[in-house]
Amino acid sequence: MDQPRRLVLASTSRYRKELLGRLGLAFETAAPGVDERALPGEAPAQTALRLATLKAQALRTQFREALIVGSDQVASCDGERLGKPGDHANAVRQLRNLSGKTAQFDTAVSLFDAKSGALQSRVVPCRVAFRTLDDARIEAYLRREQPYDCAGSAKSEGLGIALIARMETDDPTSLVGLPLIALCEMLERAGLPVLP
């Protein structure tokens, strides 16, 4: 009987690890060691797609027989990219700027077959409309959630959902950082169905 393909997540993100874990497949994680800076003139979706692909392919020599998952997310609002705030002051600034506006979260996923060289990639956009946020609400949220490692400071899988008026996407997991609907389709095409 054939052994199932080795599956590797090219990420150290606890959020992506938790999301991939939902599929019930055995997998390993490894840091891809990729420079995540955007290129000059590169659109957010292009950056996400390029980086997801680079991450998946960066581990090709370390995991020669594996299926390798790479993912990247770029958030933007009013033409400005929103990174991870890193601290309280930056999170306050981000949320003040997002108040009453709509942000775009472009999340890319790539599945690279290190054995065959086959690559599948897709960008799954998510538009997020934020409620009007006053300073008291922002401070209460940040005190409780401390989302300093989340792009845009709004942790939608946690209390950040209270900051959001609505979301438009084909895949709600894309906002958290790994589009599972797209990934399930890719895994099936690669011969590793989630539900065989």
ZARO-85534 format. One line per 4 residues: number of its first residue (from 0); their letters; for each residue x, y, z of C-alpha. Coordinates in Angstrom, 2 decimals, decimal comma. Layout:
// ZARO-85534
NUM	a	X/Y/Z  ...
END
This chain:
// ZARO-85534
0	mdqp	0,00/0,00/0,00  1,32/3,46/-0,92  2,35/5,75/1,88  0,53/9,11/1,90
4	rrlv	2,56/12,03/0,56  4,58/14,01/3,06  2,97/17,41/3,64  4,99/20,43/4,76
8	last	3,79/23,89/5,75  6,42/26,47/4,81  5,60/28,75/7,73  6,23/29,33/11,41
12	sryr	2,87/31,13/11,84  0,78/29,63/14,63  -2,34/30,84/12,80  -1,48/28,96/9,61
16	kell	-0,48/25,89/11,61  -3,83/25,89/13,41  -5,73/26,34/10,14  -3,92/23,50/8,36
20	grlg	-4,46/21,34/11,44  -8,22/21,63/10,89  -7,90/19,37/7,84  -6,77/16,43/9,96
24	lafe	-3,75/15,61/7,77  -0,33/14,84/9,20  2,10/17,64/8,36  5,39/19,21/9,37
28	taap	6,36/22,87/9,53  9,59/24,55/8,50  10,70/28,17/8,17  11,11/29,08/4,50
32	gvde	13,58/31,92/5,13  12,22/34,21/2,41  12,71/37,98/2,12  9,11/39,22/2,46
36	ralp	9,62/42,78/1,24  7,46/43,96/-1,65  9,10/44,78/-4,95  8,84/48,35/-6,31
40	geap	5,50/48,91/-8,05  4,16/45,50/-7,07  0,42/45,32/-6,33  -0,60/43,71/-3,00
44	aqta	-2,09/40,60/-4,65  1,08/40,17/-6,75  3,25/40,40/-3,64  1,16/37,80/-1,82
48	lrla	1,25/35,42/-4,79  4,99/35,82/-5,37  5,82/35,28/-1,70  3,51/32,27/-1,29
52	tlka	5,23/30,64/-4,27  8,73/31,54/-3,04  7,96/30,10/0,40  6,69/26,81/-1,01
56	qalr	9,64/26,44/-3,38  12,25/27,53/-0,80  12,03/24,13/0,92  12,31/22,02/-2,24
60	tqfr	15,79/20,65/-1,48  15,03/20,02/2,19  11,83/18,08/1,39  12,46/16,50/-2,02
64	eali	9,42/14,19/-2,10  6,93/16,43/-0,28  3,93/18,55/-1,08  4,84/21,98/0,28
68	vgsd	2,30/24,66/1,21  3,28/28,32/1,08  0,99/31,21/1,96  1,24/34,96/2,29
72	qvas	-1,15/37,79/3,03  -0,93/41,47/2,16  -3,46/43,86/3,66  -4,11/47,34/2,29
76	cdge	-6,45/50,28/2,72  -6,58/53,50/0,72  -3,45/52,44/-1,20  -1,39/51,91/1,97
80	rlgk	-0,16/48,48/3,05  -0,99/47,36/6,57  1,67/45,27/8,22  1,67/43,65/11,63
84	pgdh	1,55/46,49/14,17  4,13/45,00/16,54  3,07/47,17/19,47  0,16/49,00/21,07
88	anav	0,81/52,46/19,62  0,97/51,15/16,04  -2,16/49,05/16,58  -4,06/52,14/17,79
92	rqlr	-2,87/54,08/14,75  -3,92/51,28/12,36  -7,37/50,89/13,86  -7,99/54,65/13,89
96	nlsg	-7,10/54,69/10,19  -9,38/51,71/9,46  -12,37/53,16/11,30  -15,37/53,34/8,95
100	ktaq	-13,30/52,17/5,96  -12,95/49,02/3,88  -9,64/47,18/3,75  -8,53/44,51/1,29
104	fdta	-6,74/41,37/2,49  -5,15/39,47/-0,41  -4,15/35,99/0,73  -2,27/33,67/-1,60
108	vslf	-1,74/29,95/-1,24  0,70/27,83/-3,26  1,10/24,07/-3,29  4,42/22,91/-4,69
112	daks	5,06/19,26/-5,50  8,80/18,93/-4,89  8,83/15,53/-6,56  7,25/16,53/-9,89
116	galq	7,88/20,29/-9,88  4,15/20,98/-10,32  2,92/24,25/-8,81  -0,63/25,35/-8,03
120	srvv	-1,30/28,89/-6,79  -4,27/31,12/-6,12  -5,03/34,50/-4,53  -8,20/34,70/-2,45
124	pcrv	-9,23/38,30/-1,72  -11,27/39,38/1,28  -12,83/42,83/1,63  -13,40/43,85/5,23
128	afrt	-15,62/46,80/6,14  -14,82/48,19/9,58  -17,32/49,75/11,96  -16,74/53,32/13,13
132	ldda	-14,30/52,88/16,00  -13,85/55,39/18,79  -10,76/55,41/21,00  -12,56/53,75/23,93
136	riea	-13,58/50,79/21,77  -10,11/50,51/20,26  -8,45/50,55/23,70  -10,90/48,00/25,14
140	ylrr	-10,28/45,68/22,20  -6,48/46,01/22,31  -6,37/45,46/26,07  -8,26/42,18/25,71
144	eqpy	-6,93/40,81/22,41  -3,40/42,24/21,99  -3,34/41,44/18,24  0,13/42,84/17,64
148	dcag	1,09/40,00/15,29  -1,98/40,39/13,03  -1,97/42,51/9,87  -4,30/45,46/10,37
152	saks	-4,60/44,70/14,11  -8,01/43,06/13,65  -7,94/39,40/14,72  -11,16/38,23/13,07
156	eglg	-11,04/34,75/14,58  -11,09/36,38/18,01  -12,57/39,55/19,48  -11,65/41,51/16,34
160	iali	-14,90/40,28/14,83  -16,60/42,98/16,93  -14,75/45,66/14,94  -16,05/44,40/11,59
164	arme	-19,30/45,42/9,91  -19,06/42,86/7,08  -16,72/40,70/5,03  -16,85/39,72/1,37
168	tddp	-14,85/36,64/0,37  -15,16/33,19/-1,17  -13,27/31,70/1,77  -13,43/33,06/5,34
172	tslv	-10,20/31,25/6,31  -8,33/33,46/3,84  -8,67/36,38/6,26  -6,92/34,37/8,99
176	glpl	-4,03/33,62/6,62  -4,52/30,28/4,79  -7,39/29,80/2,29  -8,49/26,25/3,13
180	ialc	-11,15/25,91/0,44  -8,59/26,59/-2,28  -6,01/24,40/-0,53  -8,41/21,44/-0,29
184	emle	-8,94/21,61/-4,06  -5,18/21,79/-4,66  -4,44/18,85/-2,37  -7,05/16,73/-4,14
188	ragl	-5,52/17,53/-7,54  -2,09/16,62/-6,13  -3,34/13,21/-4,98  -3,74/13,97/-1,25
192	pvlp	-7,48/14,43/-0,74  -8,60/15,66/2,68  -11,54/13,24/2,54  -10,37/10,23/0,50
END
